[in-house]
Amino acid sequence: MLIKVRVFNEVQVEIMYYQTEIDAAQLIEVAKGRVDMVRNNGKAWAEGAVPFFGKELVDAVVRDNPEEIERNAINAAMAAWLYDSEFQGVTAEQFMASNLDFSLHPSGMVIYNRKWIG
């Protein structure tokens, strides 16, 4: 699975692009231990975790810190998986056949998109 990070300026021109790859099957396996926490905290909490960890990933890319990028890429993808699977009905097969895109806009808003690659 590819995780893409894009940063846009005030006129919506992409000023930074970064991508990394993770093992989605392994991530899903590790995430099993966090399902109860996500269910207990609810949909709004899980939904908020996605842009939070997406922003952490963008910040790590800006700092150009490989260890932070790897850790935050995994955290952002796991937050996305847990939200999508628990509250949006996304299956493991659908998630593993997707790439993730996190875009940071000048307002500080982080947009997450899961793009099916089939």
Rosetta silent file (secondary structure, phi, psi, omega in degrees, C-alpha in Angstrom):
SEQUENCE: MLIKVRVFNEVQVEIMYYQTEIDAAQLIEVAKGRVDMVRNNGKAWAEGAVPFFGKELVDAVVRDNPEEIERNAINAAMAAWLYDSEFQGVTAEQFMASNLDFSLHPSGMVIYNRKWIG
SCORE:     score description
SCORE:     0.000 S_00000001
   1 L     0.000  132.302  174.748    0.000    0.000    0.000 S_00000001
   2 E   -91.846  139.844  172.061    1.275    3.434   -0.903 S_00000001
   3 E  -116.391  121.132 -177.586    0.776    6.338    1.458 S_00000001
   4 E  -110.197  140.325  178.022    1.004    9.688   -0.276 S_00000001
   5 E  -122.624  129.725  178.367    1.459   13.057    1.401 S_00000001
   6 E  -129.946  138.942  175.638    0.715   16.302   -0.403 S_00000001
   7 E  -121.309  131.249 -177.778    1.050   19.860    0.895 S_00000001
   8 E  -114.217  148.685  176.063   -0.724   22.695   -0.898 S_00000001
   9 L   -90.984 -170.961 -174.396   -0.152   26.461   -0.755 S_00000001
  10 L   -63.166  -23.775  179.507   -2.736   29.261   -0.612 S_00000001
  11 L  -104.808   21.177  176.154   -3.571   28.970   -4.329 S_00000001
  12 L    61.562   32.325  172.728   -3.914   25.169   -4.126 S_00000001
  13 L   -94.899  131.425  178.839   -0.621   24.458   -5.878 S_00000001
  14 E   -67.247  121.248 -178.086    1.095   21.324   -4.617 S_00000001
  15 E  -110.687  -10.158  176.671    4.354   22.426   -2.994 S_00000001
  16 E  -150.839  139.551  176.870    5.432   19.137   -1.447 S_00000001
  17 E  -139.356  137.070  177.874    4.888   15.493   -2.346 S_00000001
  18 E  -148.028  145.447  172.907    6.114   12.405   -0.555 S_00000001
  19 E  -141.187  150.041  176.655    5.182    8.745   -0.691 S_00000001
  20 E  -141.795  167.525 -178.185    6.105    5.664    1.266 S_00000001
  21 E  -122.968  141.450  176.159    4.955    2.063    1.257 S_00000001
  22 L  -130.548  163.758  176.557    3.652   -0.096    4.092 S_00000001
  23 L   -89.481  102.117 -175.075    2.501   -3.687    4.456 S_00000001
  24 H   -65.894  -36.773  179.940   -1.283   -3.309    4.740 S_00000001
  25 H   -63.892  -42.253  177.995   -1.887   -6.947    5.743 S_00000001
  26 H   -66.136  -40.379  178.337    0.527   -6.648    8.651 S_00000001
  27 H   -60.388  -43.745  179.716   -1.025   -3.326    9.672 S_00000001
  28 H   -62.755  -39.696  178.223   -4.497   -4.892    9.750 S_00000001
  29 H   -63.033  -46.315  179.565   -3.195   -7.723   11.911 S_00000001
  30 H   -64.462  -36.990 -177.233   -1.622   -5.317   14.411 S_00000001
  31 H   -66.137  -18.971 -179.581   -4.771   -3.159   14.448 S_00000001
  32 H   -55.505  -33.455  179.719   -6.878   -6.062   15.779 S_00000001
  33 H   -72.896   -7.505 -178.252   -5.636   -5.205   19.261 S_00000001
  34 H  -110.895   -0.798 -176.739   -7.068   -1.690   18.966 S_00000001
  35 H   -61.581  -45.851 -179.140  -10.566   -2.474   17.737 S_00000001
  36 H   -60.471  -40.552  178.625  -12.145   -2.506   21.214 S_00000001
  37 H   -61.243  -43.324  179.883  -10.617    0.886   22.018 S_00000001
  38 H   -64.655  -44.076  179.426  -12.036    2.342   18.799 S_00000001
  39 H   -63.250  -41.456 -179.627  -15.479    0.867   19.452 S_00000001
  40 H   -66.956  -35.773 -178.567  -15.474    2.174   23.037 S_00000001
  41 H   -83.784  -21.496  172.570  -14.431    5.680   21.999 S_00000001
  42 L    92.373  173.161 -174.407  -16.893    5.850   19.123 S_00000001
  43 H   -62.205  -47.299 -177.080  -17.184    7.083   15.572 S_00000001
  44 H   -62.200  -40.060  179.251  -16.367   10.781   16.146 S_00000001
  45 H   -64.428  -47.275 -179.083  -13.204    9.887   18.050 S_00000001
  46 H   -64.343  -40.045  179.179  -12.065    7.417   15.382 S_00000001
  47 H   -64.053  -39.127  178.786  -12.893    9.874   12.606 S_00000001
  48 H   -69.960  -25.082  179.553  -10.851   12.591   14.335 S_00000001
  49 H   -67.752  -29.630 -177.142   -7.859   10.279   14.694 S_00000001
  50 H   -64.060  -55.190  178.107   -7.440   10.081   10.916 S_00000001
  51 H   -68.298  -29.759  177.781   -6.616   13.776   10.274 S_00000001
  52 H   -59.875  -53.182 -179.492   -4.704   13.980   13.577 S_00000001
  53 H   -71.827  -28.128  173.238   -2.290   11.226   12.557 S_00000001
  54 H   -62.143  -42.397  177.918   -2.336   12.499    8.966 S_00000001
  55 H   -65.461  -40.056  176.182   -1.095   15.873   10.235 S_00000001
  56 H   -59.934  -38.746  178.129    1.586   14.126   12.308 S_00000001
  57 H   -66.527  -46.031  178.396    2.710   12.373    9.126 S_00000001
  58 H   -58.726  -45.025  179.891    2.806   15.617    7.147 S_00000001
  59 H   -60.775  -40.137  178.622    4.832   17.264    9.925 S_00000001
  60 H   -65.054  -38.602  177.629    7.322   14.369    9.904 S_00000001
  61 H   -64.330  -44.186  179.339    7.698   14.706    6.119 S_00000001
  62 H   -60.364  -39.281  178.491    8.318   18.447    6.459 S_00000001
  63 H   -76.361  -11.562  179.553   10.995   17.712    9.097 S_00000001
  64 L    56.391   46.449 -179.986   12.443   15.041    6.762 S_00000001
  65 L  -108.023  104.152 -174.260   12.832   12.577    9.623 S_00000001
  66 H   -57.307  -39.941  179.878   12.717    9.001    8.224 S_00000001
  67 H   -66.205  -43.745  177.755   11.974    7.310   11.564 S_00000001
  68 H   -65.677  -38.521  179.395    9.126    9.719   12.339 S_00000001
  69 H   -61.156  -48.537 -178.884    7.789    9.357    8.795 S_00000001
  70 H   -60.630  -48.262 -179.262    7.662    5.566    9.078 S_00000001
  71 H   -61.678  -45.827 -177.254    6.020    5.625   12.526 S_00000001
  72 H   -74.319  -28.508  174.233    3.487    8.266   11.547 S_00000001
  73 H   -63.805  -43.245  178.266    2.710    6.609    8.209 S_00000001
  74 H   -65.316  -45.105  179.475    1.794    3.444   10.113 S_00000001
  75 H   -61.864  -43.273 -179.539   -0.246    5.398   12.684 S_00000001
  76 H   -65.718  -43.660  179.393   -2.131    7.337    9.998 S_00000001
  77 H   -65.506  -39.255  179.467   -2.855    4.194    7.987 S_00000001
  78 H   -66.212  -41.732  176.978   -3.976    2.322   11.098 S_00000001
  79 H   -60.729  -42.060  178.989   -6.311    5.148   12.104 S_00000001
  80 H   -63.603  -45.811  179.598   -7.732    5.131    8.578 S_00000001
  81 H   -60.509  -48.122 -177.561   -8.184    1.349    8.612 S_00000001
  82 H   -62.581  -42.757  177.876   -9.872    1.307   12.006 S_00000001
  83 H   -65.693  -51.667 -176.503  -12.282    4.095   11.067 S_00000001
  84 H   -61.075  -42.044 -176.196  -13.035    2.722    7.598 S_00000001
  85 H   -75.496  -40.192 -176.314  -13.512   -0.861    8.747 S_00000001
  86 H   -80.045  -32.604 -171.690  -15.492   -0.173   11.913 S_00000001
  87 H  -120.604  -10.481 -179.847  -17.694    2.690   10.737 S_00000001
  88 L  -119.064   -2.199  176.859  -17.708    2.649    6.935 S_00000001
  89 L    75.113   18.359  179.770  -17.938   -1.090    6.229 S_00000001
  90 L   -74.965  131.050  179.063  -14.647   -1.294    4.327 S_00000001
  91 L   -84.747  163.631  176.782  -13.344   -4.863    4.117 S_00000001
  92 H   -59.111  -40.504 -179.125   -9.714   -5.882    4.548 S_00000001
  93 H   -64.062  -42.003  178.181   -9.587   -6.798    0.862 S_00000001
  94 H   -64.651  -44.001 -178.372  -10.884   -3.382   -0.180 S_00000001
  95 H   -64.348  -44.238 -178.417   -8.449   -1.581    2.116 S_00000001
  96 H   -68.529  -19.223  177.720   -5.442   -3.631    0.967 S_00000001
  97 L   -96.325   27.989 -177.796   -6.354   -2.860   -2.659 S_00000001
  98 E  -131.966  161.141  166.873   -6.114    0.877   -1.989 S_00000001
  99 E  -112.657  155.517 -179.699   -3.583    3.635   -1.565 S_00000001
 100 E  -111.547  140.009 -178.170   -3.980    6.376    1.025 S_00000001
 101 E  -128.025  121.910  176.436   -3.623   10.072    0.288 S_00000001
 102 E  -114.799  121.529 -178.640   -3.218   12.727    2.995 S_00000001
 103 E  -118.257  128.764  176.944   -3.347   16.345    1.806 S_00000001
 104 E  -102.763  127.014  179.262   -2.530   19.354    3.995 S_00000001
 105 L  -105.559  160.502 -174.409   -4.099   22.649    3.024 S_00000001
 106 L   -57.061  -24.992  179.036   -2.983   26.143    4.165 S_00000001
 107 L   -73.650   -9.249 -176.044   -5.861   26.356    6.635 S_00000001
 108 L    96.542   -6.653 -179.624   -4.365   23.382    8.492 S_00000001
 109 L   -70.981  134.247  175.803   -7.108   21.056    7.266 S_00000001
 110 E  -109.225  126.477  179.101   -5.969   17.529    6.436 S_00000001
 111 E  -106.564  130.512  177.701   -7.984   15.647    3.825 S_00000001
 112 E  -110.536  131.680  173.926   -7.810   11.837    3.727 S_00000001
 113 E  -132.237  135.896  172.797   -8.726    9.848    0.631 S_00000001
 114 E  -103.897  120.642 -175.527   -8.554    6.116    0.123 S_00000001
 115 E  -112.639  118.085  179.952   -8.059    5.381   -3.566 S_00000001
 116 E   -67.535  132.164  179.316   -8.877    1.941   -4.874 S_00000001
 117 L  -114.189   -5.042  175.815   -6.138    0.579   -7.134 S_00000001
 118 L    57.954    0.000    0.000   -7.764   -2.786   -7.787 S_00000001
